[in-house]
Amino acid sequence: MGFTSTADLHNEGRRLREALRNSQPLTKDDWRRSLVATEIAFASDVYGSGCDWPITTGLSDEETIQLLRSAQRKIARSARIHQP
């Protein structure tokens, strides 16, 4: 995911959420890490919310897929983050 540790994931996650809430610019790495973390949280029952996503977020899987696909296209196009 691009984080150095679990602690880094939590610390950077807080920083990234705050930056997004405040419309602050993110680096390419920030966008990539945000997208990957969201994809994993959405899809994985082991590392994320998985089947409990609608309960956790209040968003249906269908709504989330539409939002996620839109974000993937925008981020990939603007940040050129296709490489691992």
C-alpha positions as CSV (number, residue, x, y, z in Angstrom):
1,M,0.0,0.0,0.0
2,G,3.0,2.3,0.3
3,F,3.0,2.8,4.0
4,T,6.1,1.8,6.0
5,S,4.2,0.3,9.0
6,T,0.8,0.0,10.6
7,A,1.6,3.1,12.6
8,D,2.5,5.0,9.4
9,L,-0.8,3.8,7.8
10,H,-2.8,5.2,10.8
11,N,-0.8,8.5,11.0
12,E,-0.7,9.1,7.2
13,G,-4.4,8.1,7.0
14,R,-5.3,10.8,9.5
15,R,-3.2,13.3,7.6
16,L,-4.7,12.3,4.2
17,R,-8.3,12.5,5.5
18,E,-7.7,15.9,6.9
19,A,-6.0,17.1,3.7
20,L,-9.0,15.8,1.6
21,R,-11.5,17.4,3.9
22,N,-9.7,20.7,3.6
23,S,-9.2,20.5,-0.2
24,Q,-5.4,20.6,0.3
25,P,-3.2,19.3,-2.5
26,L,-1.9,15.8,-2.4
27,T,1.2,14.3,-4.0
28,K,1.0,11.5,-6.5
29,D,2.1,9.1,-3.8
30,D,-0.6,10.5,-1.5
31,W,-3.3,9.9,-4.1
32,R,-2.0,6.4,-4.9
33,R,-1.9,5.4,-1.2
34,S,-5.3,6.8,-0.6
35,L,-6.8,5.0,-3.5
36,V,-5.2,1.6,-2.6
37,A,-6.2,1.9,1.1
38,T,-9.8,2.7,0.1
39,E,-9.9,-0.2,-2.4
40,I,-8.6,-2.6,0.3
41,A,-10.9,-1.3,3.0
42,F,-13.9,-1.6,0.6
43,A,-13.2,-5.1,-0.8
44,S,-11.3,-7.0,1.9
45,D,-13.1,-8.8,4.8
46,V,-9.6,-9.5,6.2
47,Y,-8.0,-6.1,6.0
48,G,-11.0,-3.8,5.6
49,S,-14.8,-3.6,6.0
50,G,-15.6,-6.0,3.2
51,C,-19.1,-7.3,3.6
52,D,-19.7,-4.8,6.4
53,W,-19.0,-1.8,4.2
54,P,-22.6,-0.6,4.0
55,I,-22.8,-0.8,7.8
56,T,-19.4,0.9,8.3
57,T,-20.0,3.8,5.8
58,G,-23.7,4.0,5.2
59,L,-23.0,3.6,1.4
60,S,-24.2,0.7,-0.6
61,D,-21.8,-1.4,-2.5
62,E,-23.3,-0.1,-5.8
63,E,-22.9,3.5,-4.7
64,T,-19.3,2.8,-3.6
65,I,-18.3,1.1,-6.8
66,Q,-19.6,4.0,-8.9
67,L,-17.7,6.5,-6.7
68,L,-14.6,4.3,-6.6
69,R,-14.5,3.8,-10.4
70,S,-14.9,7.6,-10.9
71,A,-12.0,8.2,-8.4
72,Q,-9.8,5.6,-10.1
73,R,-10.3,7.2,-13.5
74,K,-9.7,10.7,-12.2
75,I,-6.7,9.8,-10.1
76,A,-5.1,7.6,-12.8
77,R,-5.6,10.3,-15.4
78,S,-4.3,13.2,-13.4
79,A,-1.7,11.6,-11.2
80,R,-0.4,9.0,-13.7
81,I,-0.2,6.3,-11.1
82,H,-0.6,3.1,-13.1
83,Q,2.8,1.8,-12.1
84,P,3.1,-0.1,-8.8
